[in-house]
Amino acid sequence: MMDVKETIQKRRAFRNIDPSTPTKKEIKQLETAIQLAPSCFNNQPWRYVFVTDENKRKEMQTVLSKGNEWAFHAGMYVAVCARKEEDCVIYDREYYLFDTGLATGFFILQATELGFVAHPIAGYSPKKTRKVLGVPEDMQVIALVIIGKKREELRQELSEKQRKAEKERPKRKSIEDIVYYNQYSER
Ligand SMILES: Cc1cc2nc3c(=O)[nH]c(=O)nc-3n(C[C@H](O)[C@H](O)[C@H](O)COP(=O)(O)O)c2cc1C
């Protein structure tokens, strides 16, 4: 079993994937990761739709934006949803996105530990997703998470940039640009 440090290192938003669906036991572990995430006032505003059914998965292909065709090969789609009203709103601070992001982070790490690619995307039509999955109008579809297994042979349909990202992790900001000590000090 991987430790947290190793899982964080291993996690990548790979696009070169083959369809693979978690087993019942693995699904349970993914559910628990979501369930145990912290939230403001323990409000747990998140709702997840796991899409495993073959016909539904085909329908989900129609919600993807251009450039996300690689996600056609998902073994499972996960729709991440939440309502603002179900979580803390403290003056101008709305916590539903933060809390649902935390739970999704837990979910992604758990999926990574289980050997899956778990790739969050914002490139989809929330309107179509609502229709396909029956998500209520007042519920925001915040992200989809694409679940599959990393594929060795590179698919030709990936763009040059996407192929490059398979090989090396996209460059990050330096630590000095994102973590400060004792005093906020944006350069
Ligand atoms: C909220 C969110 C939305 C994203 N949307 C897309 C997307 O629509 N299509 C895509 O190919 N990747 C998408 N990504 C993946 C990022 O491009 C990727 O995480 C980033 O380049 C860093 O690479 P790494 O996760 O492999 O370290 C998204 C990631 C996040 C967190």
The ligand as a Tripos MOL2 file, in Angstrom:
@<TRIPOS>MOLECULE
LIG
   31    33     1     0     0
SMALL
NO_CHARGES

@<TRIPOS>ATOM
      1 C1        -10.7340   21.9700  -11.7140 C.3       1 LIG1
      2 C2         -9.8860   21.3010  -12.7680 C.ar      1 LIG1
      3 C3        -10.3050   21.3370  -14.0800 C.ar      1 LIG1
      4 C4         -9.5660   20.6880  -15.0820 C.ar      1 LIG1
      5 N1        -10.0800   20.6170  -16.3460 N.ar      1 LIG1
      6 C5         -9.4390   19.8790  -17.2820 C.ar      1 LIG1
      7 C6        -10.0370   19.6550  -18.5620 C.ar      1 LIG1
      8 O1        -11.1370   20.1090  -18.8720 O.2       1 LIG1
      9 N2         -9.3360   18.9020  -19.4550 N.ar      1 LIG1
     10 C7         -8.1160   18.3570  -19.1860 C.ar      1 LIG1
     11 O2         -7.5580   17.6850  -20.0530 O.2       1 LIG1
     12 N3         -7.5370   18.5190  -17.9650 N.ar      1 LIG1
     13 C8         -8.1740   19.2610  -17.0080 C.ar      1 LIG1
     14 N4         -7.6130   19.4040  -15.7390 N.ar      1 LIG1
     15 C9         -6.2910   18.7920  -15.4260 C.3       1 LIG1
     16 C10        -5.1660   19.8140  -15.2860 C.3       1 LIG1
     17 O3         -4.8280   20.3060  -16.5560 O.3       1 LIG1
     18 C11        -3.9500   19.1560  -14.5940 C.3       1 LIG1
     19 O4         -4.3150   18.7450  -13.3010 O.3       1 LIG1
     20 C12        -2.7670   20.1120  -14.5200 C.3       1 LIG1
     21 O5         -2.2820   20.3980  -15.8020 O.3       1 LIG1
     22 C13        -1.5970   19.5560  -13.6860 C.3       1 LIG1
     23 O6         -1.1670   18.2900  -14.1470 O.3       1 LIG1
     24 P1         -1.0810   17.0460  -13.1430 P.3       1 LIG1
     25 O7         -2.4390   16.9510  -12.4530 O.co2     1 LIG1
     26 O8         -0.8130   15.8350  -14.0010 O.co2     1 LIG1
     27 O9          0.0130   17.2940  -12.1650 O.co2     1 LIG1
     28 C14        -8.3340   20.0590  -14.7480 C.ar      1 LIG1
     29 C15        -7.9080   20.0490  -13.4120 C.ar      1 LIG1
     30 C16        -8.6690   20.6460  -12.4290 C.ar      1 LIG1
     31 C17        -8.2170   20.5760  -10.9880 C.3       1 LIG1
@<TRIPOS>BOND
     1     1     2 1
     2     2     3 ar
     3     2    30 ar
     4     3     4 ar
     5     4     5 ar
     6     4    28 ar
     7     5     6 ar
     8     6     7 ar
     9     6    13 1
    10     7     8 2
    11     7     9 ar
    12     9    10 ar
    13    10    11 2
    14    10    12 ar
    15    12    13 ar
    16    13    14 ar
    17    14    15 1
    18    14    28 ar
    19    15    16 1
    20    16    17 1
    21    16    18 1
    22    18    19 1
    23    18    20 1
    24    20    21 1
    25    20    22 1
    26    22    23 1
    27    23    24 1
    28    24    25 2
    29    24    26 1
    30    24    27 1
    31    28    29 ar
    32    29    30 ar
    33    30    31 1
@<TRIPOS>SUBSTRUCTURE
     1 LIG1         1 GROUP 0 **** ****
